[in-house]
Amino acid sequence: DNGAACFLPLADYLTQSFAINYLADNGVQLVLVVPLIGGHDYHDTLNGLTSLAEAMPESRLIVWKNLHFGPVDFNPADTTFADRIVGIHTMHNRDSSTFGKDRARIRELGLTWTEAMVHPEFKGIAGYRLKMVTQELFAQMDGTHRRLAGDKAGEVAA
């Protein structure tokens, strides 16, 4: 994750260097995973999504709605690229006194999410919370993977 500042320069580089064409010519389907952040940054991230979709018209899109900073009122029908969106995933805002402390502790220990899932400090209820979030996110990703495997863009579960 490099943040929004890298999306457009990377898209420009990939387009201008013909990397996108090269991948397509070699049977690689380009899938862009783009976050939409609620709150103050929503419009910036929505503009980034739109710019990427326009810069790479052959790509499929997965949208991650991150509700940590506020609601994300995204409707694919309001875009010119709704038919290319293969998944809309939601990262819910969780209670800061439980899930928030878990995330902070994972960062403090320098662990990846996978490492935290088996770390002794995350046994018991904290580990159960991690498992709940993991199962929720993986269920969303599994549906998107099935749609991509069948190349059924436009059939999106929000």
Contacts in CASP RR format, 6 or more apart in sequence:
PFRMAT RR
TARGET T0000
AUTHOR 0000-0000-0000
METHOD contacts of the structure
MODEL  1
DNGAACFLPLADYLTQSFAINYLADNGVQLVLVVPLIGGHDYHDTLNGLT
SLAEAMPESRLIVWKNLHFGPVDFNPADTTFADRIVGIHTMHNRDSSTFG
KDRARIRELGLTWTEAMVHPEFKGIAGYRLKMVTQELFAQMDGTHRRLAG
DKAGEVAA
2 10 0 8 1.000
4 41 0 8 1.000
4 44 0 8 1.000
4 45 0 8 1.000
4 48 0 8 1.000
7 34 0 8 1.000
7 48 0 8 1.000
7 51 0 8 1.000
7 52 0 8 1.000
8 48 0 8 1.000
8 51 0 8 1.000
8 52 0 8 1.000
8 55 0 8 1.000
11 51 0 8 1.000
11 52 0 8 1.000
11 55 0 8 1.000
11 56 0 8 1.000
12 55 0 8 1.000
13 19 0 8 1.000
14 20 0 8 1.000
14 56 0 8 1.000
15 55 0 8 1.000
15 56 0 8 1.000
20 30 0 8 1.000
20 56 0 8 1.000
20 58 0 8 1.000
20 59 0 8 1.000
23 30 0 8 1.000
24 30 0 8 1.000
24 58 0 8 1.000
29 60 0 8 1.000
29 148 0 8 1.000
29 151 0 8 1.000
30 56 0 8 1.000
30 58 0 8 1.000
30 59 0 8 1.000
30 60 0 8 1.000
31 59 0 8 1.000
31 60 0 8 1.000
31 61 0 8 1.000
31 62 0 8 1.000
31 86 0 8 1.000
31 148 0 8 1.000
32 52 0 8 1.000
32 53 0 8 1.000
32 56 0 8 1.000
32 59 0 8 1.000
32 60 0 8 1.000
32 61 0 8 1.000
32 62 0 8 1.000
33 62 0 8 1.000
33 64 0 8 1.000
34 45 0 8 1.000
34 48 0 8 1.000
34 49 0 8 1.000
34 52 0 8 1.000
34 61 0 8 1.000
34 62 0 8 1.000
34 63 0 8 1.000
34 64 0 8 1.000
35 45 0 8 1.000
35 63 0 8 1.000
35 64 0 8 1.000
35 65 0 8 1.000
35 66 0 8 1.000
36 42 0 8 1.000
36 45 0 8 1.000
36 46 0 8 1.000
36 49 0 8 1.000
36 63 0 8 1.000
36 64 0 8 1.000
36 65 0 8 1.000
36 66 0 8 1.000
36 72 0 8 1.000
36 74 0 8 1.000
37 45 0 8 1.000
37 66 0 8 1.000
37 68 0 8 1.000
37 69 0 8 1.000
37 72 0 8 1.000
38 45 0 8 1.000
38 65 0 8 1.000
38 66 0 8 1.000
38 67 0 8 1.000
38 68 0 8 1.000
38 69 0 8 1.000
38 70 0 8 1.000
38 71 0 8 1.000
38 72 0 8 1.000
39 69 0 8 1.000
39 70 0 8 1.000
39 71 0 8 1.000
40 69 0 8 1.000
41 69 0 8 1.000
42 70 0 8 1.000
42 72 0 8 1.000
42 73 0 8 1.000
46 74 0 8 1.000
49 61 0 8 1.000
49 63 0 8 1.000
50 79 0 8 1.000
50 81 0 8 1.000
52 59 0 8 1.000
52 61 0 8 1.000
53 59 0 8 1.000
53 61 0 8 1.000
53 79 0 8 1.000
53 80 0 8 1.000
53 81 0 8 1.000
53 84 0 8 1.000
54 80 0 8 1.000
54 81 0 8 1.000
57 81 0 8 1.000
59 84 0 8 1.000
60 84 0 8 1.000
60 85 0 8 1.000
60 86 0 8 1.000
60 148 0 8 1.000
60 153 0 8 1.000
61 81 0 8 1.000
61 84 0 8 1.000
61 85 0 8 1.000
61 86 0 8 1.000
61 87 0 8 1.000
62 85 0 8 1.000
62 86 0 8 1.000
62 87 0 8 1.000
62 88 0 8 1.000
62 89 0 8 1.000
62 144 0 8 1.000
63 74 0 8 1.000
63 76 0 8 1.000
63 85 0 8 1.000
63 87 0 8 1.000
63 88 0 8 1.000
63 89 0 8 1.000
64 89 0 8 1.000
64 90 0 8 1.000
64 91 0 8 1.000
65 72 0 8 1.000
65 74 0 8 1.000
65 88 0 8 1.000
65 89 0 8 1.000
65 90 0 8 1.000
65 91 0 8 1.000
66 72 0 8 1.000
66 91 0 8 1.000
67 90 0 8 1.000
67 91 0 8 1.000
67 92 0 8 1.000
67 93 0 8 1.000
68 91 0 8 1.000
68 93 0 8 1.000
69 93 0 8 1.000
70 93 0 8 1.000
72 90 0 8 1.000
74 88 0 8 1.000
76 82 0 8 1.000
76 85 0 8 1.000
76 88 0 8 1.000
76 154 0 8 1.000
76 156 0 8 1.000
79 85 0 8 1.000
82 154 0 8 1.000
83 153 0 8 1.000
83 154 0 8 1.000
84 153 0 8 1.000
84 154 0 8 1.000
85 153 0 8 1.000
85 154 0 8 1.000
85 156 0 8 1.000
86 144 0 8 1.000
86 147 0 8 1.000
86 148 0 8 1.000
86 152 0 8 1.000
86 153 0 8 1.000
86 154 0 8 1.000
86 155 0 8 1.000
86 156 0 8 1.000
87 140 0 8 1.000
87 143 0 8 1.000
87 144 0 8 1.000
87 147 0 8 1.000
87 156 0 8 1.000
87 157 0 8 1.000
88 156 0 8 1.000
88 157 0 8 1.000
88 158 0 8 1.000
89 137 0 8 1.000
89 140 0 8 1.000
89 141 0 8 1.000
89 144 0 8 1.000
90 140 0 8 1.000
90 158 0 8 1.000
91 137 0 8 1.000
92 136 0 8 1.000
94 100 0 8 1.000
94 133 0 8 1.000
98 129 0 8 1.000
99 129 0 8 1.000
99 133 0 8 1.000
102 116 0 8 1.000
102 122 0 8 1.000
102 126 0 8 1.000
102 127 0 8 1.000
102 129 0 8 1.000
102 130 0 8 1.000
105 121 0 8 1.000
105 126 0 8 1.000
106 113 0 8 1.000
106 116 0 8 1.000
106 122 0 8 1.000
109 116 0 8 1.000
109 119 0 8 1.000
109 121 0 8 1.000
111 119 0 8 1.000
113 130 0 8 1.000
113 134 0 8 1.000
116 122 0 8 1.000
116 127 0 8 1.000
116 130 0 8 1.000
117 127 0 8 1.000
117 130 0 8 1.000
117 131 0 8 1.000
117 134 0 8 1.000
122 130 0 8 1.000
140 157 0 8 1.000
143 157 0 8 1.000
147 153 0 8 1.000
147 154 0 8 1.000
147 155 0 8 1.000
147 156 0 8 1.000
END
